[in-house]
Amino acid sequence: MQESEFWSRLEYRLCREMASGYWCDGIGPGILIEHQDSSQIQGFAFVGKSPNCEEWRFTMQLPKSATSLQTIDWEGLFPPEDCHGWLTIDIQHKQLHIDTSNVTP
């Protein structure tokens, strides 16, 4: 899977994972942040709850093997349909946190 396909598919996967009438109308990367022991992508997602849609922030934890956007295994990062627990929604701060290392069937 290429990076562009990943973001397109993730938008719809987020919709299926969100509860309470929330949905995603677009998501895209901003910047790659490297920490000593991990990395993450930070960016913006358009999250809605009828009838409104707002710009929210998101962070996505990356595996330690991801040292640049070119080294990311996009297929391996994509959350499987039968797994849950990888998405945290912070309604108050309008943030999404994605961590596919926490998936549970």
C-alpha angles and dihedrals in degrees: 000000000000122000094252091053090048093058093045093050092043091058091061093039089055090053091055092048098046120093137198095049097300121139139177122239098183142340133194141169123262111178140343112238116199121203128183094261103019145013135220141188117231123195146122134287128189106230124184143188110188124305098007134062122193138182111257131180123241138192124199120196113223130207117260089251091066105091096154138007088262093059097051117115095220094185091051091048094054112103112241118239093242095052129087138177095065096103127068117187118202103191095178094056095030094236137136122205117199120192114163092183086078098058120141126187 
